[in-house]
Amino acid sequence: MTGATKIRGVLFDKDGTLLDYWRTWGPINREVARFSAGGDPKLADDLLRLGGHDPRTDRITPGSVLAAGSHDEVAALFAEHMRGRTPPNLALEIERIFRDGGARYSVLMEGVEPVLDALQRAGLRLGVATNDSAGGLAASLGRHSGFIERFEFLAGCDSGHGAKPEPGMATAFAQAMGLEMRAIAVVGDAVHDLEMGRRASAGLKIGVLGGTSAHADLAPHADLVLGHLSELPAVLGV
């Protein structure tokens, strides 16, 4: 498979792929809901449920706005529910909480650094595409010394390439690296990631477990689904 596709660049999702989604985003989602609800605990729980985050179990629905959406999408959904109670500049405030929370809470996915080491030794070009903002991306990856410097391409939902599942971030990565789309592998834990890869005609669409999605969620949209990111170098033949 890898020989046919000649993969030379890998575009990673951030949360649930490079970062441990559960340990990073559980407290951030709760902060967003508390702020949006003006401190009203019942409304905050209602907003969490609306966004796909169960406030009792902390389980998160795959594909929900709090699992895969941008700050604009979260704000729009909450505002529709709250109407007259919506805080001013909600999208900007949610982006701020995402950014500050990433700098405070982000945890690397276990085993991610040896995976990146192997890919870099093989000369693959690496990038990140996230529905977090560019500022959130920088804050959450920049928290870990030397980590963000591993990537030649960084794109958030506000970087000018659109948000997932639109193809813009994937096509921008290929263009920036001087690669054909068939030479790109898109790797992510959500259907949004894989759909971006499909729309961009990426050479490989690789789902990875560990985020909010199960194998059954990803398999219809992926060329293959990995149980753990540590399997990626072998899949790519490096």
URKA-V106752 format. One record per run of one state. SS is the DSSP state (@ for helix, = for strand, . for the rest). FROM is the first residue (numbers start at 0). TO is the last residue. Records with the same first field share a line. If there is no record, write none. Layout:
# URKA-V106752
SS=FROM-TO, FROM-TO
This chain:
# URKA-V106752
.=0-0, 5-7, 12-13, 15-17, 19-19, 36-39, 51-51, 53-58, 60-63, 68-69, 85-88, 105-106, 108-110, 121-123, 129-132, 142-146, 150-151, 155-166, 177-179, 188-189, 199-202, 208-213, 219-222, 226-227, 235-237
@=1-4, 20-35, 40-50, 64-67, 70-84, 89-104, 111-120, 133-141, 147-149, 167-176, 180-182, 190-198, 214-218, 228-234
==8-11, 14-14, 18-18, 52-52, 59-59, 107-107, 124-128, 152-154, 183-187, 203-207, 223-225
